[in-house]
Structure formats: structure tokens, C-alpha cells
């Protein structure tokens, strides 16, 4: 136990292997009690038994694997429960249940449509954007392509803002608000932010870029162009 505690105190993932009924689960429970006795927060110790019948009734592992691959392959894509259900050959209620497992395990994060009207959010049933929480894990399970850089950058921006505690949303009408991943700031990005400003009257907007660093007035609002590296080092749009 002392050796296991020494290894478990690091930042590595530790797997205890052995034949069935040799005491692996007993050791893990003893480890949990030991850590709790040292004053560690209880939320840091989680035990999940995948053979628990309560999970078996609700959790289709094969379907869950296919569901998780959707945001891994299409970072920042718009999805709805109905669209996912049709693609996976199951019901929207089953997809909703599985999505709770996926989000709860911090594999995937979803972003709702932006609106100041609760009625619009409920009645329109706007699709959500989905992002992998860990882009390294995403790259390990998906074949990468040269076009991934922009999507991965968008995922990093999402993760950074989420870590800062912001309530995140996406928006799209005739135009959408998107991430600019290149040095050239194209007119469509400015037009998208201007369209959002005309509808919601925001005072400022940010474009995350590859290398451009600039602040200027643009069509009635303050526009900040910030390189991705600077944004991740601490820039906060709400500050």
C-alpha cells in the first residue's frame, strides 16, 4: 500500500492489473479511505463499477463510443439531439441520456445558442456546438488533416474561456461569429461580428488570430484582434 500511495501521489495514471478476484478493488477502496483520512476532498475520489446493473440498463457502450467520436471528428460542429439520433440510429431520449454521461466524464463540452429570450431557446431548439475537452486525446483517436489547425485553435479558445468561468454561447443568423485562424483578417469575420452587434448591441468584440495584435473601432463597437498565444497566456475578453 505504501508503494501504491507513493506512485498515486504523482500526476500519472496508475492502473492495477491482475486476475479476477485477486483483490484489486479492495486495494483501490483502501486507497480511497487512506486519501480521505489525510484530509483530501471527497470529490477527488470517484468509484465507477461498469458492471453495475444500473449502468447496464442505460449505457450502450458501443453507441457511446460512436457518440463521442462526433465532436472528436467535427470540432465546433452544430448538432441537435434529433440529428445525432438519426445518425446513430437511436432515439433522441437515448442520445440525451448518453450525452449526460459524456459531458459528466469531461470528454465533451457543449455550447448553447446565444439568446436573451428563454422562449426562443426553448421553442427554437437551437443546435449546440460540441467540443472535445482534451484535444490531445482527440488527436490520438482521429486521423489528423492539414485543415485541423483552425478547429483545434477554436477548441483551445473554448477551453480557455470555460476555465475562466465564462458562460459560453454560439450565435448565427444570416452570418455566424467564427474564429479567425490566419494572419489575414477577412471581411466576413468583421461582418459577422457587426451583425451580432446590430442585433445585441455589444460594446466590444474579439477576434483570435494567428499573429495580428490590434485594437480599433469598427462599426460602432471596439474590436480587439488578439493572437492565440497571447489570448491563452491570460487575455480575458470580459476584463
C-alpha positions in Angstrom: 0.0 0.0 0.0 2.9 2.4 0.8 4.3 1.9 -2.7 0.9 2.4 -4.3 0.4 5.6 -2.3 3.9 6.9 -3.5 3.0 6.2 -7.1 -0.5 7.6 -6.8 0.7 10.9 -5.3 2.1 11.9 -8.7 0.3 13.1 -11.8 0.5 9.8 -13.7 -2.5 7.5 -14.3 -1.9 4.3 -12.3 -3.6 1.0 -13.4 -3.7 -2.0 -11.1 -3.9 -5.2 -13.1 -4.4 -8.8 -12.1 -6.6 -11.9 -12.4 -10.3 -11.7 -11.3 -10.9 -11.6 -7.6 -7.3 -11.1 -6.6 -8.0 -8.0 -4.5 -7.7 -5.1 -7.0 -10.9 -3.5 -6.0 -10.2 -4.0 -2.3 -6.8 -2.2 -2.7 -8.5 0.7 -4.5 -11.1 1.1 -1.8 -8.4 1.0 0.9 -6.5 3.7 -1.1 -9.6 5.9 -1.2 -10.1 5.6 2.6 -6.4 6.4 3.1 -6.6 9.5 0.9 -9.8 10.6 2.7 -8.2 10.1 6.1 -5.4 12.5 5.0 -8.0 15.3 4.6 -8.3 15.2 0.8 -11.7 16.4 -0.6 -14.1 13.5 -1.2 -14.9 14.7 -4.7 -11.4 13.8 -5.7 -12.1 10.1 -5.1 -14.6 8.5 -7.6 -15.5 4.9 -8.0 -17.4 3.6 -11.0 -18.3 0.0 -11.5 -19.1 -0.6 -15.1 -20.7 -4.0 -14.2 -23.3 -2.2 -12.1 -26.7 -3.2 -13.5 -27.9 0.4 -13.1 -25.4 1.5 -15.7 -26.1 -1.5 -17.9 -29.8 -0.6 -18.2 -28.9 2.9 -19.5 -25.5 2.7 -21.1 -24.9 1.3 -24.5 -21.1 1.3 -24.7 -20.9 0.8 -28.5 -23.3 3.6 -29.1 -21.4 5.7 -26.6 -18.2 5.2 -28.5 -19.8 6.4 -31.7 -21.4 9.4 -30.0 -18.0 10.5 -28.5 -16.4 10.4 -32.0 -18.8 13.0 -33.3 -17.1 16.0 -31.6 -13.7 14.4 -32.0 -14.1 14.3 -35.8 -16.0 17.6 -36.2 -14.8 20.1 -33.6 -17.2 23.0 -33.1 -19.8 21.5 -35.3 -23.5 22.2 -34.8 -25.5 19.2 -33.6 -29.0 18.6 -32.3 -30.4 15.6 -30.4 -32.6 14.7 -33.4 -29.7 14.9 -35.9 -27.5 12.8 -33.7 -30.3 10.3 -33.1 -30.8 9.8 -36.8 -27.1 9.5 -37.5 -26.6 6.9 -34.7 -29.9 5.0 -35.4 -31.4 5.6 -31.9 -33.9 7.8 -30.2 -33.3 11.5 -29.1 -34.0 10.5 -25.4 -31.3 7.9 -25.6 -28.8 10.4 -27.1 -29.7 12.9 -24.3 -29.0 10.3 -21.7 -25.7 9.3 -23.2 -24.7 12.9 -23.7 -25.1 13.4 -19.9 -22.6 10.6 -19.4 -20.2 12.1 -21.9 -20.3 15.6 -20.6 -20.2 14.4 -17.0 -17.0 12.5 -17.7 -15.4 15.6 -19.1 -14.9 14.1 -22.6 -17.0 16.6 -24.4 -18.3 20.1 -23.8 -21.4 21.6 -25.4 -22.2 25.3 -26.1 -25.7 26.6 -26.4 -27.1 29.1 -28.9 -27.0 32.7 -27.6 -30.2 34.5 -27.0 -31.6 36.8 -24.4 -35.0 35.1 -24.7 -35.6 31.9 -22.8 -38.7 31.3 -25.0 -36.6 31.5 -28.1 -34.1 29.0 -26.7 -36.8 26.5 -25.8 -39.1 26.9 -28.8 -36.5 27.0 -31.5 -34.5 24.1 -30.1 -31.3 25.5 -31.5 -28.5 23.0 -32.0 -25.4 23.1 -29.8 -21.8 23.3 -30.7 -19.7 20.4 -29.4 -16.0 20.4 -28.5 -13.6 17.8 -27.2 -12.3 18.8 -23.8 -8.9 17.2 -24.4 -7.5 18.0 -27.8 -4.6 15.6 -27.2 -7.0 12.7 -26.7 -8.9 13.8 -29.8 -5.7 13.7 -31.9 -4.9 10.2 -30.5 -8.2 8.7 -31.8 -8.8 10.7 -35.0 -6.7 10.8 -38.2 -5.4 14.4 -38.4 -5.6 16.5 -41.5 -3.9 19.8 -42.5 -7.2 21.7 -42.0 -7.3 20.8 -38.3 -5.3 23.8 -37.1 -8.3 26.2 -37.1 -10.6 23.8 -35.4 -8.1 22.9 -32.8 -7.4 26.6 -32.1 -11.2 27.2 -31.7 -11.3 24.3 -29.3 -8.4 25.8 -27.3 -10.2 29.2 -27.1 -13.3 27.4 -25.9 -11.4 25.5 -23.2 -9.6 28.7 -22.1 -12.9 30.7 -21.7 -14.5 27.8 -20.0 -11.7 27.6 -17.5 -12.1 31.3 -16.8 -15.7 30.6 -15.7 -17.5 32.3 -18.6 -21.0 31.2 -19.7 -20.3 30.4 -23.3 -22.7 30.6 -26.2 -22.6 30.5 -30.0 -24.6 32.7 -32.4 -25.7 32.5 -36.1 -28.3 34.4 -38.1 -27.5 35.3 -41.7 -23.9 35.3 -40.6 -22.0 33.4 -37.9 -19.4 34.5 -35.4 -16.3 32.4 -36.1 -12.7 32.1 -35.1 -10.1 33.7 -37.3 -7.1 31.4 -37.6 -5.0 33.2 -40.1 -3.0 36.4 -40.3 -5.3 37.9 -42.9 -8.4 39.3 -41.2 -11.1 38.6 -43.8 -14.1 40.9 -44.2 -16.6 38.1 -43.4 -15.3 37.9 -39.8 -15.8 41.6 -39.3 -19.2 41.4 -41.0 -20.3 38.5 -38.6 -19.3 40.5 -35.5 -21.1 43.6 -36.9 -24.2 41.5 -37.5 -24.1 40.3 -33.9 -23.6 43.9 -32.7 -26.6 45.2 -34.6 -28.8 42.5 -33.0 -27.5 42.5 -29.4 -25.7 45.9 -29.1 -22.5 44.6 -27.5 -19.8 47.3 -26.8 -16.8 45.2 -27.8 -15.8 42.0 -29.7 -12.7 39.9 -30.1 -11.1 38.1 -32.9 -8.5 35.5 -32.0 -5.8 35.5 -34.8 -2.6 33.7 -35.7 -0.4 36.7 -35.2 -2.2 40.0 -35.6 -2.4 42.2 -32.4 -4.5 45.3 -32.8 -7.4 47.3 -31.2 -9.7 49.6 -33.2 -13.2 51.0 -33.5 -15.3 49.1 -36.0 -18.9 50.0 -37.0 -19.9 51.1 -33.5 -18.0 48.7 -31.3 -14.5 48.2 -30.0 -12.7 45.4 -32.0 -9.8 43.6 -30.4 -7.6 41.4 -32.6 -5.5 39.1 -30.3 -3.0 36.3 -31.3 -3.9 32.9 -30.0 -0.7 32.7 -27.9 -1.5 36.0 -26.1 -5.1 35.0 -25.6 -4.1 31.7 -23.9 -1.5 33.5 -21.7 -4.2 35.4 -19.9 -6.2 37.7 -22.1 -9.8 37.8 -20.9 -12.5 39.4 -23.1 -14.5 40.2 -20.0 -11.7 42.0 -18.2 
